[in-house]
Amino acid sequence: MATKTTSANDITDDELEPLADETARQAQRVVAAYATDADECRMLLSMLGIGPINRID
């Protein structure tokens, strides 16, 4: 098993900023256009952290 290496270019979770709503929507559209089916689309969106938010009204 390879050991994890770090460098000065690594980004910590604290340095990450949330995506703007419009940027997330554009990314969702691109993923949906290239996904082969709905299940793959949901999986890819989830992996990227831009999946749909379940809203309870």
N, C-alpha and C positions, 0 to 999 in steps of 0.2 A: 504494500500500500504506500502510495506517495505521501510525503509529509507536506503539510500546508505551509506555503511560504507567503510572506507579506512583504510589501514594498511601500515606499513613500507615496505611491499613487493609489493605494487602496482607499476605498470610500467606506466610512462607517455609516451605520443606520441613522445616526444623529445628523449626518450631513445630507441625507436624502430629503428632497422636498416633494410634497404631493403634486400630482399632475393637475393642471387646470382642467376644468370640466370639458372644455372644447377640445383640448389635446387628447384627452381620454376617449372622447367620442370619435375623433378622427382615427385613432389607433384601433378602436373597436371595429370601425368600418373596414379598415385594411385587413385586419385578421379575418373578419367575416367573408371578405371577398376571396381570400386565398384558402380558407378552410374547406375540406372536402365534404363535411357534413356538420350538422348542428352539434353533435357530441364533440367533435374535434374543435369546433369553434369555442364551445364552453370551456374545454380543457385548456386551450391556448390562452383565452382571456383570463382564466383563473391563474395560470402560471405567470402571466404578466402582471397580475394584480389589478386588472382593469375590467373585471367581470361585472355583470349587472348587479345592482344593489336591490335586495329584496325589500320592498317597502310595504308596510302594513298601514293602511289608511283607516 
